[in-house]
Amino acid sequence: MADEALVVIDLQNDFCPGGTLAVAGGDEIVPLVNDLIRRTEHVVLTQDWHPAGHSSFASCHPGKQPFETIEMPYGHQTLWPDHCIQGSLGSDFHSGLAWTKAELIIRKGFRPAIDSYSAFFENDHTTPTGLAGYLRERGIDAVTLVGLATDFCVAFSALDSVKQGFKTTVRLDACRGIDLNGSVEAMLKRMREAGVILEDHLSD
């Protein structure tokens, strides 16, 4: 439909099996995402796009390990393995993704001192990516989110999308999660409570 957009979150090599921050089964969703792309008029992609030495990398914090949490000026920050470094093979979209139909690619995480999960805001929750304005100017008022990972970039994008006034759906069958200490279930609960529509067509 003309007033809906499909937003494909971070379907990149480093988040797929073999990547430095691989999400289990991350590559399994590619055929379904491609089918949704073919059937959707407006397609937006996000691309994690970190400079080397990004502040969210555990390697930049002596004595810290990936998946530990530290305090940053903007709040809690999970530390990650080095991933999606600008221009690297790991930052490329999965080779099977039919991404060329995308009308817009939002790059996020390129500011060295702040991480960015959401397609709408940096992790300070105030610095916008410009996506909300783009969608509004195009007359789009409904968003469907797919991609990686359910409990981080997809979920935070969905929560911000609702806050920005968009009817927001997450296709869980076209997402995969990292699940740190129960983070998938916790974020599903947050999304439900915020008014995100959670759909899973695996049982259809």
SEDOBA-891016 format. One line per 2 residues: number of its first residue (from 1); their letters; for each residue x, y, z of N, C-alpha, C, O. Coordinates in Angstrom, 2 decimals, decimal comma. Layout:
BEGIN
NUM	a	X/Y/Z/X/Y/Z/X/Y/Z/X/Y/Z; ...
***
This chain:
BEGIN
1	ma	0,83/-1,20/0,00/0,00/0,00/0,00/0,87/1,25/0,00/1,99/1,24/0,51; 0,35/2,33/-0,57/1,14/3,53/-0,79/1,52/4,23/0,51/2,52/4,94/0,56
3	de	0,71/4,03/1,57/0,98/4,74/2,82/1,70/3,87/3,84/1,73/4,21/5,02; 2,29/2,76/3,39/3,02/1,87/4,28/4,46/1,71/3,79/4,73/1,79/2,59
5	al	5,37/1,49/4,74/6,76/1,25/4,38/7,26/0,00/5,09/6,89/-0,27/6,23; 8,10/-0,75/4,40/8,83/-1,86/5,00/10,21/-1,36/5,36/10,94/-0,84/4,51
7	vv	10,59/-1,51/6,63/11,92/-1,10/7,09/12,70/-2,35/7,45/12,35/-3,07/8,39; 13,75/-2,61/6,69/14,59/-3,79/6,88/15,79/-3,39/7,72/16,61/-2,57/7,31
9	id	15,90/-3,97/8,91/16,90/-3,57/9,89/18,16/-4,44/9,80/18,11/-5,64/10,05; 19,27/-3,82/9,43/20,62/-4,38/9,63/20,80/-5,82/9,16/21,39/-6,63/9,87
11	lq	20,30/-6,14/7,98/20,49/-7,50/7,44/21,85/-7,55/6,75/21,95/-7,61/5,53; 22,90/-7,54/7,58/24,29/-7,38/7,14/25,11/-8,61/7,51/24,73/-9,39/8,38
13	nd	26,24/-8,76/6,83/27,05/-9,97/6,98/27,50/-10,21/8,42/27,48/-11,36/8,87; 27,89/-9,18/9,14/28,40/-9,39/10,49/27,33/-9,87/11,46/27,67/-10,40/12,52
15	fc	26,05/-9,70/11,12/24,97/-10,18/11,97/24,44/-11,54/11,54/23,54/-12,09/12,16; 25,01/-12,10/10,47/24,62/-13,41/9,97/25,68/-14,44/10,32/26,81/-14,07/10,63
17	pg	25,35/-15,73/10,28/26,34/-16,76/10,62/27,65/-16,54/9,87/27,68/-16,31/8,66; 28,75/-16,63/10,63/30,08/-16,35/10,08/30,54/-14,94/10,35/31,72/-14,64/10,18
19	gt	29,63/-14,06/10,77/29,98/-12,68/11,07/30,48/-12,54/12,49/30,39/-13,47/13,29; 31,02/-11,35/12,80/31,64/-11,14/14,11/30,61/-10,97/15,23/30,96/-11,11/16,41
21	la	29,38/-10,66/14,90/28,29/-10,55/15,89/27,07/-11,31/15,34/25,99/-10,75/15,19; 27,31/-12,59/15,06/26,30/-13,39/14,36/25,08/-13,64/15,22/25,19/-14,01/16,40
23	va	23,91/-13,45/14,63/22,63/-13,78/15,24/22,24/-15,16/14,73/22,18/-15,38/13,52; 21,98/-16,08/15,63/21,64/-17,45/15,23/20,47/-17,44/14,24/19,42/-16,88/14,52
25	gg	20,68/-18,06/13,10/19,64/-18,12/12,08/19,39/-16,82/11,35/18,38/-16,68/10,66; 20,30/-15,86/11,49/20,08/-14,55/10,87/19,89/-14,59/9,37/19,15/-13,79/8,80
27	de	20,55/-15,55/8,72/20,43/-15,65/7,26/19,15/-16,36/6,83/18,77/-16,30/5,66; 18,49/-17,04/7,77/17,29/-17,80/7,41/16,14/-16,91/6,97/15,25/-17,36/6,25
29	iv	16,15/-15,64/7,40/15,02/-14,76/7,10/15,13/-14,11/5,73/14,18/-13,47/5,28; 16,27/-14,26/5,05/16,48/-13,53/3,79/15,39/-13,82/2,75/14,88/-12,86/2,17
31	pl	15,01/-15,07/2,48/13,97/-15,30/1,48/12,64/-14,63/1,83/11,97/-14,08/0,95; 12,25/-14,68/3,09/10,99/-14,06/3,50/11,07/-12,54/3,38/10,13/-11,90/2,91
33	vn	12,20/-11,97/3,80/12,37/-10,52/3,66/12,32/-10,13/2,18/11,70/-9,13/1,83; 12,96/-10,90/1,34/12,91/-10,60/-0,11/11,49/-10,63/-0,64/11,11/-9,80/-1,47
35	dl	10,69/-11,58/-0,16/9,29/-11,66/-0,60/8,51/-10,43/-0,15/7,70/-9,89/-0,90; 8,77/-9,97/1,09/8,11/-8,77/1,59/8,55/-7,54/0,80/7,74/-6,66/0,51
37	ir	9,83/-7,47/0,44/10,33/-6,36/-0,37/9,60/-6,32/-1,71/9,19/-5,26/-2,18; 9,45/-7,49/-2,33/8,79/-7,54/-3,64/7,35/-7,05/-3,57/6,82/-6,49/-4,53
39	rt	6,71/-7,27/-2,42/5,28/-6,97/-2,29/5,01/-5,61/-1,65/3,85/-5,26/-1,41; 6,06/-4,85/-1,38/5,90/-3,55/-0,71/6,38/-2,42/-1,61/7,46/-2,51/-2,20
41	eh	5,57/-1,37/-1,72/5,93/-0,26/-2,61/7,11/0,54/-2,07/8,01/0,89/-2,83; 7,10/0,84/-0,77/8,14/1,68/-0,17/9,03/0,85/0,75/8,55/0,26/1,72
43	vv	10,31/0,80/0,44/11,26/0,00/1,20/12,40/0,89/1,69/13,00/1,63/0,92; 12,69/0,79/2,99/13,81/1,49/3,61/14,71/0,45/4,27/14,22/-0,50/4,88
45	lt	16,01/0,62/4,15/16,96/-0,26/4,82/17,78/0,53/5,82/18,07/1,71/5,61; 18,15/-0,13/6,93/19,15/0,46/7,82/20,43/-0,34/7,69/20,42/-1,54/7,39
47	qd	21,55/0,36/7,94/22,86/-0,26/7,82/23,73/0,22/8,99/24,05/1,41/9,08; 24,10/-0,72/9,87/25,03/-0,39/10,94/26,35/0,01/10,29/26,84/-0,68/9,39
49	wh	26,94/1,12/10,73/28,04/1,73/9,95/29,02/2,40/10,91/29,08/3,62/11,03; 29,80/1,54/11,60/30,68/2,04/12,66/32,07/2,40/12,14/32,62/1,68/11,30
51	pa	32,64/3,50/12,62/34,06/3,73/12,39/34,87/2,74/13,23/34,41/2,27/14,26; 36,07/2,44/12,78/36,96/1,60/13,59/37,17/2,28/14,94/37,27/3,50/15,03
53	gh	37,24/1,46/16,00/37,44/2,02/17,33/36,20/2,65/17,92/36,30/3,53/18,78; 35,03/2,22/17,49/33,78/2,80/18,01/33,67/2,55/19,52/34,12/1,52/20,02
55	ss	33,07/3,49/20,21/32,98/3,42/21,67/32,14/2,26/22,18/32,24/1,91/23,36; 31,33/1,66/21,34/30,53/0,51/21,76/31,28/-0,81/21,64/30,75/-1,85/22,01
57	fa	32,50/-0,78/21,12/33,28/-2,00/20,95/34,01/-2,33/22,26/34,68/-1,47/22,83; 33,87/-3,56/22,72/34,55/-3,98/23,94/36,06/-3,80/23,82/36,74/-3,53/24,81
59	sc	36,59/-3,94/22,61/38,03/-3,83/22,39/38,58/-2,45/22,72/39,79/-2,28/22,87; 37,68/-1,46/22,83/38,10/-0,09/23,16/38,06/0,20/24,66/38,34/1,31/25,09
61	hp	37,71/-0,81/25,45/37,57/-0,63/26,90/38,42/-1,70/27,59/37,95/-2,82/27,80; 39,66/-1,37/27,96/40,56/-2,36/28,57/39,92/-3,08/29,75/39,32/-2,46/30,63
63	gk	40,06/-4,39/29,74/39,51/-5,21/30,82/38,06/-5,59/30,66/37,53/-6,37/31,45; 37,40/-5,05/29,62/36,00/-5,37/29,39/35,85/-6,43/28,30/36,68/-6,52/27,39
65	qp	34,80/-7,21/28,40/34,52/-8,27/27,44/33,22/-7,96/26,69/32,35/-7,26/27,20; 33,10/-8,49/25,46/31,82/-8,33/24,75/30,64/-8,80/25,59/30,72/-9,80/26,30
67	fe	29,56/-8,06/25,49/28,28/-8,33/26,13/28,24/-7,87/27,59/27,20/-8,01/28,25; 29,34/-7,31/28,11/29,27/-6,61/29,38/28,58/-5,26/29,15/28,50/-4,78/28,02
69	ti	28,10/-4,66/30,23/27,42/-3,37/30,15/28,23/-2,31/30,89/28,74/-2,57/31,98; 28,34/-1,14/30,30/29,00/-0,01/30,95/28,06/1,19/30,94/27,02/1,19/30,27
71	em	28,43/2,20/31,69/27,66/3,44/31,68/28,33/4,44/30,73/29,53/4,70/30,82; 27,54/4,97/29,83/28,00/6,02/28,93/27,23/7,30/29,29/26,26/7,23/30,04
73	py	27,65/8,45/28,79/26,93/9,69/29,11/25,43/9,62/28,81/24,64/10,33/29,43; 25,03/8,77/27,85/23,62/8,66/27,48/22,92/7,48/28,15/21,75/7,24/27,88
75	gh	23,62/6,75/29,04/22,98/5,65/29,74/23,70/4,33/29,59/24,89/4,30/29,28; 22,97/3,23/29,83/23,56/1,89/29,74/23,98/1,60/28,30/23,29/1,96/27,35
77	qt	25,13/0,95/28,16/25,60/0,56/26,83/26,17/-0,86/26,90/27,12/-1,12/27,63; 25,57/-1,76/26,13/26,15/-3,09/25,96/27,38/-2,98/25,08/27,36/-2,30/24,06
79	lw	28,44/-3,66/25,49/29,66/-3,68/24,67/29,61/-4,86/23,71/29,18/-5,95/24,06; 30,07/-4,61/22,50/29,94/-5,59/21,41/31,32/-5,96/20,86/32,28/-5,20/21,00
81	pd	31,40/-7,13/20,22/32,59/-7,38/19,40/32,67/-6,34/18,28/31,64/-5,80/17,87; 33,86/-6,06/17,79/33,98/-5,15/16,64/33,11/-5,69/15,51/33,20/-6,87/15,16
83	hc	32,28/-4,82/14,92/31,37/-5,29/13,88/30,97/-4,13/12,97/31,02/-2,97/13,36; 30,57/-4,48/11,75/30,02/-3,52/10,77/30,88/-2,27/10,66/30,38/-1,15/10,71
85	iq	32,18/-2,47/10,52/33,09/-1,35/10,35/32,96/-0,82/8,93/32,94/-1,57/7,96; 32,87/0,49/8,84/32,58/1,16/7,57/33,45/0,63/6,43/34,68/0,62/6,51
87	gs	32,79/0,18/5,36/33,49/-0,27/4,17/33,98/-1,70/4,23/34,54/-2,20/3,24; 33,79/-2,38/5,35/34,25/-3,77/5,48/33,24/-4,72/4,87/32,08/-4,37/4,64
89	lg	33,69/-5,95/4,60/32,78/-6,97/4,10/31,66/-7,23/5,10/30,52/-7,50/4,72; 32,01/-7,16/6,39/31,00/-7,39/7,42/29,89/-6,37/7,43/28,78/-6,66/7,86
91	sd	30,18/-5,16/6,95/29,16/-4,12/6,93/28,23/-4,22/5,72/27,19/-3,57/5,67; 28,61/-5,03/4,74/27,79/-5,18/3,53/26,48/-5,88/3,85/26,41/-6,68/4,78
93	fh	25,45/-5,57/3,07/24,21/-6,33/3,18/24,46/-7,79/2,78/25,33/-8,08/1,96; 23,68/-8,68/3,38/23,78/-10,10/3,03/23,67/-10,26/1,52/22,84/-9,62/0,88
95	sg	24,51/-11,10/0,96/24,59/-11,20/-0,51/23,29/-11,67/-1,14/23,05/-11,41/-2,32; 22,45/-12,35/-0,37/21,18/-12,81/-0,92/20,05/-11,82/-0,80/18,96/-12,07/-1,31
97	la	20,28/-10,70/-0,14/19,22/-9,73/0,08/18,96/-8,91/-1,18/19,87/-8,33/-1,77; 17,70/-8,86/-1,58/17,30/-8,09/-2,78/17,06/-6,64/-2,37/15,93/-6,16/-2,35
99	wt	18,15/-5,95/-2,05/18,07/-4,64/-1,41/17,96/-3,47/-2,40/17,70/-2,35/-1,98; 18,16/-3,72/-3,68/18,29/-2,60/-4,62/17,00/-1,81/-4,81/17,03/-0,71/-5,36
101	ka	15,87/-2,35/-4,37/14,60/-1,62/-4,48/14,48/-0,52/-3,42/13,60/0,33/-3,51; 15,37/-0,53/-2,44/15,26/0,42/-1,33/15,28/1,86/-1,83/16,10/2,24/-2,66
103	el	14,35/2,66/-1,32/14,29/4,08/-1,66/15,23/4,90/-0,78/15,63/6,00/-1,14; 15,58/4,35/0,38/16,42/5,06/1,33/17,21/4,05/2,13/16,68/3,01/2,53
105	ii	18,49/4,36/2,38/19,32/3,58/3,29/19,75/4,51/4,42/20,43/5,51/4,20; 19,34/4,16/5,64/19,71/4,92/6,83/20,94/4,27/7,45/20,88/3,13/7,90
107	rk	22,05/5,00/7,47/23,25/4,49/8,15/23,24/4,98/9,59/22,95/6,15/9,85; 23,57/4,10/10,51/23,51/4,44/11,93/24,74/3,91/12,65/25,39/2,96/12,20
109	gf	25,06/4,55/13,78/26,23/4,16/14,55/27,52/4,73/14,02/28,60/4,25/14,37; 27,43/5,76/13,17/28,66/6,32/12,59/29,30/7,39/13,46/30,43/7,80/13,20
111	rp	28,58/7,85/14,50/29,18/8,80/15,44/30,03/8,04/16,45/29,50/7,17/17,14; 31,34/8,32/16,55/32,24/7,47/17,34/31,87/7,32/18,81/32,16/6,29/19,41
113	ai	31,22/8,33/19,39/31,01/8,34/20,83/29,63/7,86/21,26/29,32/7,86/22,45; 28,79/7,45/20,31/27,43/7,03/20,67/26,97/5,92/19,75/27,18/5,97/18,53
115	ds	26,35/4,91/20,35/25,83/3,80/19,57/24,43/4,16/19,07/23,83/5,14/19,51; 23,93/3,36/18,15/22,62/3,64/17,57/21,94/2,33/17,23/22,32/1,65/16,28
117	ys	20,92/1,97/18,02/20,13/0,78/17,73/18,95/1,11/16,82/18,69/0,40/15,85; 18,26/2,17/17,14/17,00/2,50/16,48/17,22/3,10/15,10/18,21/3,78/14,84
119	af	16,28/2,82/14,22/16,29/3,45/12,89/15,90/4,92/12,97/16,07/5,66/12,00; 15,36/5,35/14,11/14,84/6,71/14,24/15,73/7,63/15,07/15,81/8,83/14,78
121	fe	16,42/7,09/16,08/17,22/7,92/16,98/18,51/7,20/17,38/18,57/5,97/17,42; 19,54/8,00/17,68/20,72/7,46/18,32/20,35/7,00/19,73/19,23/7,23/20,18
123	nd	21,29/6,34/20,43/20,97/5,79/21,74/20,78/6,85/22,84/20,41/6,51/23,96; 21,03/8,12/22,51/20,65/9,17/23,47/19,16/9,48/23,40/18,65/10,24/24,22
125	ht	18,47/8,89/22,43/17,01/9,03/22,24/16,60/10,46/21,87/15,42/10,79/21,91; 17,56/11,29/21,50/17,24/12,66/21,10/17,82/13,04/19,74/17,27/13,90/19,06
127	tp	18,91/12,41/19,33/19,53/12,73/18,04/18,84/11,94/16,94/18,98/10,72/16,89; 18,10/12,61/16,04/17,31/11,88/15,05/18,14/11,44/13,85/19,14/12,07/13,51
129	tg	17,71/10,35/13,23/18,33/9,91/11,97/17,72/10,60/10,76/18,31/10,61/9,68; 16,53/11,17/10,94/15,80/11,79/9,83/14,74/10,89/9,22/14,00/11,31/8,33
131	la	14,66/9,65/9,69/13,71/8,71/9,08/12,26/9,14/9,29/11,45/9,06/8,37; 11,92/9,60/10,49/10,53/10,00/10,76/10,08/11,10/9,80/8,99/11,04/9,24
133	gy	10,93/12,11/9,63/10,59/13,19/8,71/10,45/12,73/7,28/9,55/13,16/6,56; 11,35/11,83/6,87/11,28/11,28/5,51/9,94/10,58/5,29/9,28/10,81/4,28
135	lr	9,55/9,72/6,24/8,30/8,98/6,08/7,10/9,93/6,05/6,20/9,76/5,23; 7,10/10,91/6,94/5,98/11,85/6,97/5,87/12,63/5,67/4,77/12,81/5,14
137	er	6,98/13,09/5,16/6,95/13,87/3,91/6,48/13,03/2,73/5,97/13,56/1,75; 6,65/11,72/2,83/6,17/10,82/1,78/4,72/10,40/1,99/4,16/9,67/1,18
139	gi	4,11/10,87/3,09/2,73/10,50/3,37/2,56/9,10/3,91/1,48/8,53/3,82; 3,63/8,54/4,48/3,60/7,18/5,01/3,27/7,24/6,50/3,91/7,97/7,26
141	da	2,26/6,47/6,91/1,86/6,51/8,32/1,88/5,14/8,99/1,50/5,01/10,15; 2,31/4,11/8,26/2,39/2,76/8,81/3,72/2,13/8,43/4,19/2,28/7,30
143	vt	4,32/1,43/9,39/5,66/0,85/9,20/5,63/-0,60/9,63/5,09/-0,95/10,68; 6,23/-1,46/8,80/6,46/-2,86/9,17/7,96/-3,07/9,27/8,70/-2,73/8,34
145	lv	8,41/-3,64/10,38/9,83/-3,84/10,64/10,19/-5,31/10,58/9,47/-6,17/11,09; 11,32/-5,59/9,93/11,88/-6,94/9,87/13,40/-6,81/10,01/13,94/-5,72/9,86
147	gl	14,08/-7,93/10,31/15,53/-7,88/10,30/16,17/-8,34/11,60/15,64/-9,19/12,31; 17,33/-7,74/11,89/18,19/-8,19/12,99/18,59/-7,01/13,88/18,88/-5,93/13,36
149	at	18,61/-7,20/15,14/18,13/-8,36/15,88/16,85/-7,96/16,61/16,65/-6,80/16,98; 15,97/-8,95/16,79/14,65/-8,70/17,37/14,71/-7,85/18,64/13,94/-6,91/18,80
151	df	15,65/-8,21/19,54/15,67/-7,64/20,88/16,53/-6,39/21,01/16,62/-5,82/22,09; 17,14/-5,97/19,93/17,93/-4,74/19,98/17,47/-3,77/18,89/16,56/-2,98/19,14
153	cv	18,05/-3,81/17,72/17,76/-2,77/16,74/16,33/-2,80/16,22/15,74/-1,75/15,96; 15,75/-3,99/16,07/14,34/-4,06/15,64/13,44/-3,50/16,72/12,57/-2,67/16,45
155	af	13,62/-3,96/17,95/12,74/-3,54/19,05/12,84/-2,04/19,32/11,82/-1,37/19,46; 14,06/-1,51/19,40/14,19/-0,09/19,67/13,63/0,75/18,53/13,08/1,83/18,76
157	sa	13,77/0,27/17,29/13,16/0,96/16,16/11,64/0,96/16,27/10,99/1,97/16,01; 11,08/-0,18/16,68/9,63/-0,29/16,80/9,10/0,63/17,90/8,08/1,29/17,72
159	ld	9,78/0,67/19,03/9,35/1,54/20,13/9,39/3,01/19,72/8,47/3,77/20,04; 10,44/3,41/19,02/10,52/4,80/18,56/9,50/5,09/17,47/8,96/6,19/17,40
161	sv	9,22/4,11/16,63/8,23/4,30/15,57/6,86/4,61/16,16/6,17/5,51/15,69; 6,47/3,86/17,19/5,18/4,11/17,86/5,17/5,50/18,48/4,19/6,24/18,35
163	kq	6,27/5,86/19,15/6,35/7,18/19,77/6,22/8,30/18,75/5,72/9,38/19,05; 6,67/8,03/17,53/6,58/9,03/16,46/5,22/9,04/15,78/4,99/9,81/14,85
165	gf	4,32/8,18/16,23/2,95/8,22/15,73/2,64/7,31/14,56/1,58/7,42/13,96; 3,57/6,41/14,22/3,34/5,50/13,12/2,66/4,22/13,61/3,00/3,71/14,68
167	kt	1,71/3,72/12,84/1,19/2,38/13,10/2,33/1,41/12,82/2,88/1,39/11,72; 2,69/0,62/13,82/3,94/-0,14/13,75/3,70/-1,63/13,94/3,09/-2,06/14,92
169	tv	4,20/-2,41/12,99/4,10/-3,86/13,03/5,50/-4,47/12,96/6,34/-4,01/12,19; 5,75/-5,48/13,77/6,98/-6,26/13,66/6,61/-7,67/13,20/5,81/-8,34/13,85
171	rl	7,19/-8,11/12,10/6,99/-9,47/11,61/8,04/-10,36/12,27/9,18/-10,43/11,82; 7,65/-11,03/13,34/8,60/-11,82/14,12/9,18/-12,98/13,33/10,31/-13,39/13,57
173	da	8,41/-13,51/12,37/8,95/-14,60/11,55/10,04/-14,12/10,60/10,78/-14,94/10,05; 10,15/-12,81/10,41/11,19/-12,24/9,55/12,24/-11,49/10,38/12,89/-10,57/9,90
175	cr	12,38/-11,92/11,65/13,40/-11,38/12,56/14,08/-12,54/13,26/13,55/-13,65/13,32; 15,25/-12,29/13,79/15,92/-13,22/14,69/16,56/-12,41/15,82/16,97/-11,27/15,60
177	gi	16,65/-13,02/17,04/17,14/-12,29/18,20/18,49/-12,78/18,70/18,91/-13,89/18,39; 19,15/-11,92/19,47/20,41/-12,29/20,13/20,11/-12,99/21,44/20,72/-14,02/21,74
179	dl	19,20/-12,45/22,22/18,73/-12,99/23,49/19,82/-13,03/24,55/20,32/-14,10/24,91; 20,20/-11,85/25,04/21,13/-11,73/26,16/20,34/-11,71/27,46/19,61/-10,75/27,73
181	ng	20,48/-12,76/28,26/19,83/-12,80/29,58/18,33/-12,53/29,50/17,77/-11,77/30,29; 17,68/-13,18/28,53/16,23/-13,04/28,41/15,77/-11,78/27,71/14,62/-11,37/27,86
183	sv	16,65/-11,17/26,95/16,32/-9,87/26,34/15,21/-9,98/25,29/14,48/-9,01/25,09; 15,08/-11,13/24,62/14,02/-11,24/23,60/12,65/-11,12/24,27/11,83/-10,32/23,84
185	ea	12,41/-11,92/25,31/11,10/-11,89/25,96/10,83/-10,52/26,59/9,71/-10,02/26,55; 11,87/-9,92/27,17/11,71/-8,60/27,79/11,31/-7,55/26,76/10,46/-6,70/27,03
187	ml	11,94/-7,59/25,59/11,64/-6,59/24,57/10,31/-6,88/23,88/9,63/-5,94/23,46; 9,93/-8,13/23,75/8,59/-8,43/23,22/7,53/-7,84/24,13/6,54/-7,28/23,66
189	kr	7,75/-7,97/25,43/6,80/-7,41/26,41/6,74/-5,89/26,27/5,65/-5,31/26,26; 7,90/-5,23/26,18/7,92/-3,78/26,03/7,21/-3,35/24,75/6,47/-2,36/24,76
191	mr	7,42/-4,08/23,67/6,78/-3,70/22,41/5,27/-3,85/22,51/4,52/-2,97/22,08; 4,81/-4,97/23,07/3,36/-5,17/23,23/2,74/-4,04/24,05/1,71/-3,48/23,68
193	ea	3,38/-3,72/25,16/2,84/-2,69/26,05/2,83/-1,31/25,39/2,01/-0,46/25,73; 3,74/-1,10/24,45/3,82/0,20/23,77/2,83/0,32/22,62/2,64/1,40/22,07
195	gv	2,20/-0,80/22,25/1,24/-0,76/21,16/1,76/-1,24/19,82/1,11/-1,04/18,79; 2,94/-1,86/19,82/3,47/-2,45/18,59/2,67/-3,71/18,27/2,40/-4,53/19,16
197	il	2,29/-3,88/17,01/1,60/-5,09/16,56/2,65/-6,14/16,25/3,50/-5,94/15,39; 2,59/-7,27/16,95/3,55/-8,36/16,73/2,86/-9,47/15,93/1,87/-10,05/16,38
199	ed	3,38/-9,73/14,75/2,81/-10,76/13,88/3,83/-11,86/13,67/5,03/-11,61/13,53; 3,35/-13,08/13,64/4,21/-14,24/13,36/3,44/-15,15/12,42/2,51/-15,84/12,84
201	hl	3,84/-15,16/11,17/3,11/-15,90/10,16/3,60/-17,34/10,00/3,15/-18,06/9,10; 4,51/-17,77/10,88/5,02/-19,13/10,78/3,91/-20,16/10,96/3,96/-21,26/10,40
203	sd	2,90/-19,79/11,75/1,81/-20,73/12,03/0,65/-20,60/11,03/-0,34/-21,32/11,13; 0,78/-19,67/10,07/-0,32/-19,47/9,11/-0,44/-20,66/8,15/-1,30/-20,67/7,28
***
